Amino acid sequence: MSKFSRHSLTLVTAAVVTVFALTACSAGGSGSESESPAPVTQGGEVVIGAEQEPDCVDWIATCAGSIWGTYIMQVPTIPTVFNTRLVDDVWTPVASELMAEEPVAESSGAGQTITYKINPDAVWSDGEPITSKDFEYTALQIRDGDDIFDKTGFDRITAVDTTDPKTAIVTLDTPYAGWRSLFSTYGVLPAHILDGQDRAAAMTDGYDWSGGPWKIESWDRGTSATLVPNENYWGDTPNLDKVTYLFLPDTTAAFQALKSGQVDVLYPSPQLDAISQIDAGLPGINSQVDPRSASLEAVWFNNEAFPFDSKAVRQAVAYSIDRQAVVERMFGALGVDEPQQSFNTPIVGAYGADDFSQYTLDLDKVTELMEDDGWTKNSDDVWEKGGKTASFSMETLAGNKRRDLMTQVLQSQLAEAGFEMTINSVTPADLFGTVAPEGDFQSGLWAIVDTFPDPTLSSSFLSSNIPSADNGYSGINFYRVSIPELDPLLSAVDTELDVDKRVEIAHEADAVIAENVPSLPIDTVPLVLLWSDKIGGPLEINPIEGPFWNLAAWGIAG
């Protein structure tokens, strides 16, 4: 599943991703997050700057599309079946503390059966046990609900056996290669609290229960969200007394807040000025920069909207953009100097091919494609056809200086190729809550973040995942992609259990995607984590679960 900056990605041995830090600087010299973490004291408070505020915290609903909601409130409070952890330098699904043992998936006739044995100590924050009824409730809410972010995998569930309260047996009608993502990307919800209620109404604006190490104490929309320890958590409880997230969408202001001590930690989008400041050294501030990430930035096309309802136009736009130059300018200093050539991120690199490498700056090819599609240049040197010009808007997130620059560069390159592009900055809540789900855009520039290491592009490009009345406005194919030859390939990637065959099919799908250019990948976004010397503990970026995945182990440096 991907969230936006959610696409479901099953990890195989071939998909090796070694995560490393380029820099780790502080006033006292350089170090590495691989060293023993600084000792911490018990108690205290930490303030973290958050780049985005979630629109809602009903994690299975479309409105929960912002990855920042996952980072700051979902991961700390919602129990999951698998966590993503670094094992032998590979980010790998590992059974979580919720499980008494590793879940088992077995073929069952034409389908599949998955057995989840629940930790007997696992309880909700009110002391009630986490049971198989919670798995059943969660599965049916996703499978049968309307306005669900992504039903992939859950739409195959035919039954959940709850005979044993501490064992959930889930039956699927067809095999699902990405079965580990079930109850992992969304987690498990408390049936004894939510069953019989309007789930969305009960969760959207926050909730006071938890199955993780933290609870949401408060959420002051527009300002902050505060977490406190879950005193009934069965695992390791947090060292800190409180963590407050301040919503700081303007990256320049966020940097000033870090340097002034208003916030103790930042996880900023990499900005050019931030990169220069990190290189120069920030007194009292540590940094980790990771150029390998699960975050993929792209120019997204609405394939049902003019002019991108034309394959030729989409291809021509791809030949109009010098992606190499864009990437080098934006991220070269952070070790990212090549454009992304697949919508499979490096986390699942074995499944991706390099078919988009054919799209390099070629204005002659642009002319050929546009003229063959019936377009001619008008007196303003803009392509025109049937009385309509090749003009469109590009949606992007407000307050992000680096993306502001990036859209301006794209605007200039496209103008030279005969396309007239305007820029429309919107809030994350509007973009991922209404604009993209409703298809109310022509193009956009934003990032998607893989929230589980499994290669399932079907979430974004399978035609049945286009939000519509027929599917209860569920699904995250916001780009309205409908390519007949692609659908069976994406479905086969989801179904095929043989890893080698799955990789082969994924490469076939990649080729079809590149030929049709439903959208255009630009780059993987390097990850940056900054923290004050005040903070101790094992700080490390997790490209799937974010920078606060082990927040319970943080503390005030002793």
Backbone torsions as a table, in degrees:
resi	resn	phi	psi	omega
1	MET	NA	142.7	177.0
2	SER	-115.7	137.1	168.8
3	LYS	-108.0	172.1	-170.8
4	PHE	-110.8	145.0	-176.0
5	SER	-94.2	NA	NA
6	ARG	NA	NA	NA
7	HIS	NA	119.7	-172.8
8	SER	-65.4	131.7	177.2
9	LEU	-113.4	NA	NA
10	THR	NA	130.2	-177.1
11	LEU	-72.0	138.1	175.0
12	VAL	-120.5	163.6	-177.9
13	THR	-59.1	-32.9	-178.1
14	ALA	-69.0	-23.0	-177.3
15	ALA	-86.8	66.2	-176.2
16	VAL	-82.9	129.6	175.6
17	VAL	-129.4	113.5	177.3
18	THR	-94.4	119.7	-178.8
19	VAL	-97.7	129.8	-178.6
20	PHE	-142.0	160.8	179.9
21	ALA	-100.5	134.1	174.5
22	LEU	-82.8	-37.9	-178.3
23	THR	-137.8	150.1	172.9
24	ALA	-152.5	87.9	-169.1
25	CYS	-112.8	148.4	175.2
26	SER	-151.1	172.7	179.3
27	ALA	-61.7	-26.9	-177.6
28	GLY	-91.2	9.0	-179.2
29	GLY	116.7	-167.3	-176.6
30	SER	-102.9	154.1	178.7
31	GLY	-153.8	-165.4	-179.1
32	SER	-144.3	145.2	178.8
33	GLU	-68.5	-9.4	176.9
34	SER	-79.5	-14.8	176.5
35	GLU	-69.9	166.3	177.7
36	SER	-59.8	132.1	-178.2
37	PRO	-66.6	153.1	178.5
38	ALA	-63.7	140.1	178.0
39	PRO	-64.3	151.6	-176.9
40	VAL	-126.2	156.8	175.3
41	THR	-94.9	164.9	178.9
42	GLN	-88.9	132.6	178.4
43	GLY	98.1	-177.7	179.7
44	GLY	98.2	171.6	-178.2
45	GLU	-127.7	149.8	177.0
46	VAL	-130.7	141.9	177.0
47	VAL	-114.5	128.2	-177.7
48	ILE	-118.4	134.3	175.1
49	GLY	-82.5	126.0	-179.3
50	ALA	-109.6	126.7	-176.2
51	GLU	-70.7	-31.5	-179.0
52	GLN	-132.2	151.0	172.2
53	GLU	-106.5	132.0	179.5
54	PRO	-66.6	151.7	175.4
55	ASP	-75.6	-34.2	178.5
56	CYS	-156.1	168.9	177.4
57	VAL	-123.2	28.7	168.7
58	ASP	-87.3	90.8	-161.5
59	TRP	-62.2	-20.0	-179.0
60	ILE	-95.6	-0.4	-176.4
61	ALA	-94.7	158.8	179.5
62	THR	-57.9	-34.1	-176.2
63	CYS	-66.1	-13.7	-178.6
64	ALA	-92.6	34.2	-174.3
65	GLY	-76.5	-18.2	-177.9
66	SER	-75.4	127.6	-178.5
67	ILE	-63.4	-24.9	-178.7
68	TRP	-66.6	-32.5	174.7
69	GLY	-61.3	-40.6	177.1
70	THR	-62.1	-46.2	-177.7
71	TYR	-61.5	-46.0	-167.3
72	ILE	-94.8	-22.6	-177.8
73	MET	-128.8	-34.0	-178.8
74	GLN	-73.5	-54.7	-177.8
75	VAL	-56.6	-40.0	-178.6
76	PRO	-75.6	-17.2	-170.4
77	THR	-121.2	-18.5	-174.1
78	ILE	-106.5	121.2	179.1
79	PRO	-71.4	142.6	-179.3
80	THR	-126.9	160.5	179.6
81	VAL	-78.4	-45.8	177.8
82	PHE	-120.1	139.9	166.8
83	ASN	-104.9	158.7	174.1
84	THR	-100.4	119.2	-176.5
85	ARG	-131.7	156.7	179.9
86	LEU	-82.6	112.8	-179.8
87	VAL	-123.4	115.7	-178.0
88	ASP	51.6	46.0	176.9
89	ASP	67.1	18.6	177.3
90	VAL	-125.2	129.8	175.3
91	TRP	-74.2	114.8	-165.4
92	THR	-131.9	141.5	172.6
93	PRO	-66.5	125.4	-180.0
94	VAL	-126.1	133.5	179.5
95	ALA	-55.8	133.1	-174.9
96	SER	-84.0	177.9	177.0
97	GLU	-64.0	-17.4	177.8
98	LEU	-66.1	-26.7	-175.3
99	MET	-94.1	138.5	174.2
100	ALA	-76.8	-26.2	177.6
101	GLU	-158.2	170.3	-178.5
102	GLU	-61.0	127.9	175.4
103	PRO	-59.9	150.5	-176.7
104	VAL	-122.9	130.4	175.4
105	ALA	-110.8	131.7	-178.3
106	GLU	-134.1	146.1	174.4
107	SER	-66.6	140.8	-178.6
108	SER	-140.5	94.0	-173.9
109	GLY	63.1	-126.8	177.3
110	ALA	-86.1	-3.3	-174.7
111	GLY	-115.1	-147.7	-172.9
112	GLN	-151.1	143.7	176.9
113	THR	-123.8	130.8	-179.3
114	ILE	-119.5	130.0	-178.3
115	THR	-110.9	123.0	179.4
116	TYR	-113.7	113.5	175.4
117	LYS	-97.0	119.6	-170.5
118	ILE	-90.4	138.0	177.2
119	ASN	-53.7	124.2	-178.4
120	PRO	-63.4	-19.6	179.7
121	ASP	-87.5	-9.5	-173.5
122	ALA	-71.9	122.4	-179.8
123	VAL	-135.9	159.3	171.3
124	TRP	-79.2	171.4	-175.8
125	SER	-65.7	-19.4	176.6
126	ASP	-88.8	5.9	178.3
127	GLY	90.5	-8.1	178.9
128	GLU	-72.9	138.8	-179.2
129	PRO	-64.4	147.1	169.1
130	ILE	-81.6	123.2	-171.4
131	THR	-129.2	176.7	177.6
132	SER	-62.8	-24.1	176.5
133	LYS	-63.4	-32.0	177.2
134	ASP	-67.1	-38.1	176.0
135	PHE	-64.3	-45.2	-179.7
136	GLU	-61.5	-46.5	-179.6
137	TYR	-58.8	-49.1	-178.2
138	THR	-61.3	-45.7	-178.3
139	ALA	-60.3	-44.3	-176.5
140	LEU	-74.0	-32.4	175.2
141	GLN	-61.1	-40.8	-179.4
142	ILE	-75.8	-46.6	-176.6
143	ARG	-64.3	-41.4	-170.8
144	ASP	-104.1	-6.2	-173.6
145	GLY	-82.0	164.4	172.0
146	ASP	-99.3	159.4	177.9
147	ASP	56.9	42.9	178.9
148	ILE	-94.6	134.2	-175.4
149	PHE	-55.0	-50.5	-179.0
150	ASP	-158.3	121.4	-178.3
151	LYS	-95.5	3.2	-174.9
152	THR	-51.8	126.9	-178.1
153	GLY	89.8	-48.5	178.9
154	PHE	-67.3	-26.9	178.9
155	ASP	-69.6	-7.4	177.7
156	ARG	-95.3	-10.3	-174.4
157	ILE	-72.6	127.8	177.5
158	THR	-106.9	-24.1	-178.0
159	ALA	-161.4	150.9	171.4
160	VAL	-128.4	113.5	-179.6
161	ASP	-82.6	118.5	-178.5
162	THR	-113.8	22.0	-177.8
163	THR	-53.8	-45.2	176.8
164	ASP	-97.4	119.2	-178.5
165	PRO	-56.7	-27.2	-178.4
166	LYS	-103.6	13.9	174.6
167	THR	-138.3	120.1	175.3
168	ALA	-105.8	125.3	177.3
169	ILE	-113.2	114.0	-174.4
170	VAL	-106.0	127.6	179.9
171	THR	-108.5	131.1	177.4
172	LEU	-111.7	146.1	-178.4
173	ASP	-77.3	-23.6	175.5
174	THR	-137.0	154.4	179.6
175	PRO	-61.5	146.4	176.9
176	TYR	-128.7	109.7	-176.7
177	ALA	-63.1	-28.5	-179.4
178	GLY	-94.3	32.8	-173.1
179	TRP	-61.1	-25.3	179.5
180	ARG	-64.5	-22.7	179.9
181	SER	-75.1	-19.7	177.8
182	LEU	-62.1	132.6	-178.8
183	PHE	61.7	16.8	176.2
184	SER	-115.9	-47.3	177.2
185	THR	-71.8	-38.9	176.4
186	TYR	-92.3	-30.6	-173.3
187	GLY	83.1	-159.0	-176.2
188	VAL	-125.0	136.3	-178.0
189	LEU	-106.5	153.2	-175.5
190	PRO	-81.1	108.7	-179.2
191	ALA	-63.6	-38.5	-174.8
192	HIS	-67.8	-17.2	177.2
193	ILE	-97.8	-42.5	-169.9
194	LEU	-96.7	-25.1	-176.6
195	ASP	-60.7	129.7	-178.5
196	GLY	91.3	-9.4	177.0
197	GLN	-100.4	168.8	166.6
198	ASP	-80.1	102.8	-174.4
199	ARG	-56.0	-45.9	-177.9
200	ALA	-60.0	-44.9	180.0
201	ALA	-64.4	-35.1	-177.0
202	ALA	-75.4	-25.0	-172.7
203	MET	-112.3	-27.7	-168.7
204	THR	-49.2	-46.7	-174.8
205	ASP	-98.0	15.9	178.7
206	GLY	118.5	165.4	-178.8
207	TYR	-151.6	152.7	-175.3
208	ASP	-103.4	5.8	177.5
209	TRP	-102.5	165.9	-179.9
210	SER	-159.1	153.8	170.7
211	GLY	-122.9	13.3	179.6
212	GLY	-119.2	-169.9	-176.8
213	PRO	-74.6	-13.4	-177.7
214	TRP	-124.3	158.3	171.6
215	LYS	-124.2	151.7	174.5
216	ILE	-81.4	112.7	178.0
217	GLU	-80.4	-41.0	-178.8
218	SER	-158.8	156.6	172.8
219	TRP	-141.4	104.3	177.4
220	ASP	-95.4	97.9	-173.4
221	ARG	-55.0	135.5	179.9
222	GLY	86.9	-12.7	-175.2
223	THR	-124.1	-61.4	-171.9
224	SER	-161.8	166.5	170.9
225	ALA	-136.2	141.0	-175.2
226	THR	-125.4	133.9	176.1
227	LEU	-110.5	144.5	172.7
228	VAL	-131.3	159.7	-177.6
229	PRO	-63.2	143.3	170.6
230	ASN	-84.6	104.9	-173.8
231	GLU	-66.6	-17.8	179.7
232	ASN	-100.3	12.7	179.0
233	TYR	-67.1	136.3	-173.6
234	TRP	-84.3	-12.6	178.9
235	GLY	-97.8	-154.8	179.3
236	ASP	-71.4	124.9	-178.6
237	THR	-85.4	155.7	-176.1
238	PRO	-62.6	151.9	172.7
239	ASN	-78.0	-36.1	-174.6
240	LEU	-80.9	152.6	176.0
241	ASP	-82.9	-27.3	-174.0
242	LYS	-163.1	144.9	172.5
243	VAL	-130.7	126.9	179.0
244	THR	-114.5	130.1	173.8
245	TYR	-100.6	119.5	173.9
246	LEU	-94.0	128.9	-179.8
247	PHE	-81.0	112.1	-177.1
248	LEU	-128.7	81.6	-175.9
249	PRO	-69.6	-23.8	179.1
250	ASP	-85.0	116.0	-172.8
251	THR	-67.7	-32.1	177.7
252	THR	-65.2	-45.5	178.1
253	ALA	-63.7	-37.0	179.4
254	ALA	-63.7	-40.7	178.7
255	PHE	-63.6	-41.7	178.1
256	GLN	-63.3	-38.1	179.1
257	ALA	-64.5	-35.4	177.6
258	LEU	-68.8	-46.7	-177.3
259	LYS	-67.0	-30.0	-179.9
260	SER	-85.0	-8.8	-179.8
261	GLY	88.9	6.4	177.5
262	GLN	-66.7	-35.8	174.0
263	VAL	-123.9	154.6	-176.6
264	ASP	-102.0	-20.6	-175.2
265	VAL	-142.3	141.5	172.5
266	LEU	-133.3	147.2	171.6
267	TYR	-129.2	71.9	-169.6
268	PRO	-84.2	152.9	165.3
269	SER	-61.7	138.8	-176.4
270	PRO	-66.6	115.3	178.2
271	GLN	-106.0	153.1	-178.3
272	LEU	-61.7	-42.3	179.9
273	ASP	-68.6	-33.9	177.8
274	ALA	-65.4	-40.0	179.8
275	ILE	-61.5	-43.7	-179.7
276	SER	-65.5	-37.2	179.3
277	GLN	-68.6	-38.9	178.1
278	ILE	-64.2	-43.8	179.4
279	ASP	-61.3	-36.9	-179.0
280	ALA	-75.4	-21.5	-178.8
281	GLY	97.5	131.6	179.4
282	LEU	-113.3	113.1	-177.5
283	PRO	-56.0	127.4	177.2
284	GLY	76.6	6.9	-176.9
285	ILE	-119.9	128.8	174.3
286	ASN	-94.7	153.5	-179.7
287	SER	-141.1	146.6	170.7
288	GLN	-130.2	130.4	178.4
289	VAL	-124.4	124.8	-177.5
290	ASP	-124.1	110.6	-178.7
291	PRO	-76.6	-10.8	177.4
292	ARG	-99.8	123.3	-173.9
293	SER	-145.2	173.7	174.5
294	ALA	-102.9	15.1	-177.2
295	SER	-105.4	119.2	-176.9
296	LEU	-118.3	125.7	179.9
297	GLU	-101.3	138.8	-176.1
298	ALA	-149.4	160.5	164.8
299	VAL	-89.5	116.7	-175.1
300	TRP	-99.4	130.5	179.6
301	PHE	-106.0	139.2	168.6
302	ASN	-85.2	105.0	-172.5
303	ASN	-71.1	-6.7	175.8
304	GLU	-100.9	-6.6	-174.6
305	ALA	-104.7	139.9	173.9
306	PHE	-62.7	140.7	-1.7
307	PRO	-92.1	7.0	-172.7
308	PHE	-85.3	7.1	169.7
309	ASP	-77.5	-0.5	176.2
310	SER	-106.9	122.7	177.0
311	LYS	-59.8	-39.4	-178.9
312	ALA	-62.3	-40.1	179.4
313	VAL	-65.7	-43.4	179.0
314	ARG	-60.5	-43.0	177.9
315	GLN	-64.3	-41.9	-179.1
316	ALA	-63.0	-41.3	177.1
317	VAL	-61.8	-39.3	179.2
318	ALA	-62.7	-35.9	178.1
319	TYR	-79.8	-8.6	-179.6
320	SER	-87.3	-15.7	-171.7
321	ILE	-106.0	127.2	175.4
322	ASP	-87.2	83.6	-175.6
323	ARG	-64.0	-34.4	179.1
324	GLN	-59.7	-46.7	-179.5
325	ALA	-65.5	-39.8	179.8
326	VAL	-61.5	-47.3	-176.7
327	VAL	-66.4	-43.7	-179.9
328	GLU	-61.9	-39.4	-178.9
329	ARG	-68.9	-39.4	-174.3
330	MET	-81.5	-40.3	-167.8
331	PHE	-130.5	4.8	-177.3
332	GLY	-55.6	-37.8	-178.4
333	ALA	-68.6	-15.5	-179.3
334	LEU	-105.9	11.5	175.1
335	GLY	90.8	2.9	175.6
336	VAL	-105.2	105.7	-176.0
337	ASP	-130.0	12.8	177.4
338	GLU	-128.5	139.7	177.1
339	PRO	-67.5	155.3	177.3
340	GLN	-79.1	131.1	-174.3
341	GLN	-109.3	13.2	179.0
342	SER	-155.6	156.5	173.3
343	PHE	-84.6	-3.2	168.2
344	ASN	-82.3	119.7	-177.5
345	THR	-72.8	169.1	179.1
346	PRO	-57.9	-23.6	178.3
347	ILE	-60.4	-29.5	176.4
348	VAL	-125.8	45.3	-173.2
349	GLY	-58.7	-29.4	-178.7
350	ALA	-62.0	-24.9	-177.5
351	TYR	-88.4	-10.7	-178.0
352	GLY	-96.2	148.5	173.9
353	ALA	-109.7	-171.6	-178.5
354	ASP	-118.9	33.3	-172.7
355	ASP	-64.8	-24.8	178.6
356	PHE	-74.5	-5.0	179.5
357	SER	-63.7	-17.3	178.0
358	GLN	-67.8	-21.1	-175.5
359	TYR	-91.4	91.3	172.9
360	THR	-117.6	166.0	-178.1
361	LEU	-58.6	118.8	-177.8
362	ASP	-153.2	90.5	-176.2
363	LEU	-68.6	-27.9	175.7
364	ASP	-65.1	-39.2	178.2
365	LYS	-67.3	-36.4	176.0
366	VAL	-58.3	-49.1	-179.7
367	THR	-60.1	-44.1	-179.9
368	GLU	-60.4	-47.8	-178.2
369	LEU	-64.8	-44.5	-177.0
370	MET	-69.3	-43.1	179.5
371	GLU	-66.0	-39.5	177.8
372	ASP	-65.3	-24.2	179.1
373	ASP	-91.4	5.2	174.8
374	GLY	92.5	15.5	-179.5
375	TRP	-96.8	149.3	172.5
376	THR	-134.5	156.5	177.4
377	LYS	-80.1	134.7	176.2
378	ASN	-91.6	-172.8	-175.5
379	SER	-65.2	-20.4	176.8
380	ASP	-91.3	9.1	180.0
381	ASP	64.0	31.9	177.6
382	VAL	-114.5	138.8	179.1
383	TRP	-62.5	140.6	-177.5
384	GLU	-142.6	144.9	-179.6
385	LYS	-154.6	127.6	177.9
386	GLY	58.8	32.4	179.8
387	GLY	81.4	4.2	179.3
388	LYS	-119.4	138.4	-179.8
389	THR	-92.4	160.4	177.5
390	ALA	-80.0	65.4	-178.7
391	SER	-112.9	141.5	-178.8
392	PHE	-159.0	162.7	176.1
393	SER	-105.3	153.9	176.1
394	MET	-120.8	119.5	179.4
395	GLU	-85.0	138.5	175.2
396	THR	-150.5	172.7	-173.8
397	LEU	-85.4	133.1	179.2
398	ALA	-71.0	146.3	173.4
399	GLY	89.2	-0.1	-179.0
400	ASN	-102.9	102.8	-172.9
401	LYS	-63.2	-38.7	-179.0
402	ARG	-66.1	-40.3	177.9
403	ARG	-69.4	-32.3	174.5
404	ASP	-57.0	-47.6	179.0
405	LEU	-64.2	-41.5	-177.2
406	MET	-63.2	-43.7	179.1
407	THR	-65.8	-33.3	177.3
408	GLN	-66.9	-39.7	176.4
409	VAL	-63.4	-44.8	178.4
410	LEU	-62.5	-41.4	179.3
411	GLN	-58.4	-43.7	-179.9
412	SER	-66.6	-44.6	180.0
413	GLN	-64.1	-41.0	-179.4
414	LEU	-68.4	-36.2	177.9
415	ALA	-61.6	-40.9	179.0
416	GLU	-63.0	-27.5	-179.6
417	ALA	-91.0	-2.1	176.3
418	GLY	100.0	16.4	178.2
419	PHE	-110.7	139.3	-178.6
420	GLU	-106.2	108.7	-175.5
421	MET	-116.0	132.6	171.5
422	THR	-110.0	159.1	-175.4
423	ILE	-113.4	131.2	180.0
424	ASN	-125.5	111.0	-179.1
425	SER	-90.8	129.7	-178.2
426	VAL	-133.3	164.3	178.2
427	THR	-77.2	154.6	176.5
428	PRO	-56.6	-39.0	-178.9
429	ALA	-61.1	-42.9	-180.0
430	ASP	-71.6	-43.3	-176.3
431	LEU	-63.6	-50.1	-174.5
432	PHE	-93.2	-10.5	179.0
433	GLY	-94.0	-33.8	-176.5
434	THR	-133.0	-53.0	-171.7
435	VAL	-57.1	-56.0	-178.3
436	ALA	-70.4	-47.8	179.7
437	PRO	-59.0	-35.5	-178.3
438	GLU	-87.0	-2.3	179.7
439	GLY	68.9	26.6	-177.1
440	ASP	-90.5	56.3	179.6
441	PHE	-159.4	161.4	173.9
442	GLN	-100.4	-46.3	177.1
443	SER	-149.9	166.8	180.0
444	GLY	-158.4	159.6	174.9
445	LEU	-124.5	111.7	175.8
446	TRP	-157.8	174.7	-179.1
447	ALA	-110.5	146.9	168.1
448	ILE	-109.9	147.0	-176.6
449	VAL	-124.0	119.6	178.2
450	ASP	-65.8	128.1	-177.9
451	THR	-105.4	9.4	172.3
452	PHE	-162.6	140.1	-176.1
453	PRO	-78.2	72.8	178.3
454	ASP	-146.7	135.1	-171.0
455	PRO	-86.1	82.6	-178.9
456	THR	-121.5	84.4	176.3
457	LEU	-72.3	-7.5	179.0
458	SER	-59.7	-30.2	179.1
459	SER	-56.4	-41.3	-174.4
460	SER	-94.8	-27.0	-170.3
461	PHE	-123.0	-4.2	177.4
462	LEU	-76.0	132.7	-172.8
463	SER	-63.3	-29.8	-179.7
464	SER	-69.7	-10.8	178.7
465	ASN	-96.9	11.5	171.5
466	ILE	-73.3	122.6	-180.0
467	PRO	-59.5	127.7	-177.8
468	SER	-158.1	172.0	177.7
469	ALA	-62.5	-32.8	-177.9
470	ASP	-64.0	-31.7	-179.9
471	ASN	-112.4	21.6	177.4
472	GLY	67.8	29.6	-178.9
473	TYR	54.4	41.5	176.3
474	SER	-108.1	157.8	179.0
475	GLY	110.5	155.7	-178.5
476	ILE	-119.8	25.7	168.9
477	ASN	-82.2	68.5	-178.9
478	PHE	-67.5	-14.3	-173.0
479	TYR	-90.6	1.6	176.5
480	ARG	54.0	42.9	179.6
481	VAL	-79.9	125.9	177.2
482	SER	-140.4	93.4	-177.8
483	ILE	-119.7	107.4	-173.0
484	PRO	-52.4	-41.7	-177.6
485	GLU	-76.8	-14.7	-179.9
486	LEU	-84.2	-37.0	-175.4
487	ASP	-52.9	-50.2	-179.0
488	PRO	-65.9	-30.1	177.9
489	LEU	-68.5	-45.7	179.3
490	LEU	-64.1	-39.2	177.6
491	SER	-64.5	-37.3	178.8
492	ALA	-67.9	-35.9	176.1
493	VAL	-61.7	-37.1	177.9
494	ASP	-69.3	-29.6	-169.9
495	THR	-98.6	-34.3	-172.9
496	GLU	-67.4	124.1	-177.6
497	LEU	-93.5	-19.5	176.9
498	ASP	-77.3	120.5	-172.6
499	VAL	-61.7	-46.7	-178.2
500	ASP	-61.4	-43.9	178.4
501	LYS	-65.4	-37.0	179.9
502	ARG	-63.7	-43.1	177.7
503	VAL	-61.9	-43.4	-179.9
504	GLU	-60.4	-44.2	179.3
505	ILE	-66.5	-39.2	179.1
506	ALA	-61.2	-37.9	177.6
507	HIS	-66.6	-38.0	176.0
508	GLU	-62.3	-42.0	179.0
509	ALA	-64.1	-40.5	178.5
510	ASP	-59.1	-40.5	-180.0
511	ALA	-64.2	-41.3	179.0
512	VAL	-66.4	-40.0	178.3
513	ILE	-62.0	-45.9	-179.3
514	ALA	-64.4	-37.9	179.3
515	GLU	-63.7	-37.9	-175.8
516	ASN	-93.7	-12.9	178.5
517	VAL	43.4	58.6	176.9
518	PRO	-63.9	-23.5	171.2
519	SER	-158.3	175.3	-174.7
520	LEU	-128.0	111.9	177.4
521	PRO	-67.5	141.0	179.1
522	ILE	-110.4	-57.4	-173.5
523	ASP	-158.3	163.0	163.6
524	THR	-90.5	138.8	-175.5
525	VAL	-90.5	117.7	177.9
526	PRO	-63.7	151.2	-174.5
527	LEU	-103.5	137.0	-177.1
528	VAL	-128.7	127.2	175.8
529	LEU	-124.8	127.8	-179.6
530	LEU	-124.3	136.8	179.8
531	TRP	-150.0	149.3	-179.6
532	SER	-73.1	155.5	174.1
533	ASP	-60.6	-16.6	177.8
534	LYS	-62.2	-26.6	-172.8
535	ILE	-93.6	132.4	175.0
536	GLY	-122.4	170.6	-179.0
537	GLY	112.1	-179.5	-174.8
538	PRO	-84.8	74.3	178.3
539	LEU	-75.8	127.8	-179.5
540	GLU	-162.0	137.0	178.9
541	ILE	-72.7	129.7	169.4
542	ASN	-106.0	112.6	-173.2
543	PRO	-64.4	-16.9	179.6
544	ILE	-95.9	-50.9	-173.9
545	GLU	-95.8	-3.1	175.8
546	GLY	92.9	-174.9	-173.1
547	PRO	-82.9	-11.9	-174.1
548	PHE	-109.4	20.0	-174.8
549	TRP	-61.4	-30.3	-179.9
550	ASN	-115.6	36.2	-177.3
551	LEU	-55.5	-31.4	-178.8
552	ALA	-62.3	-24.2	-179.1
553	ALA	-89.5	-8.3	178.0
554	TRP	-73.4	165.2	175.1
555	GLY	-171.4	-178.2	173.4
556	ILE	-79.2	130.4	-177.4
557	ALA	-58.1	131.8	-174.6
558	GLY	-73.4	NA	NA
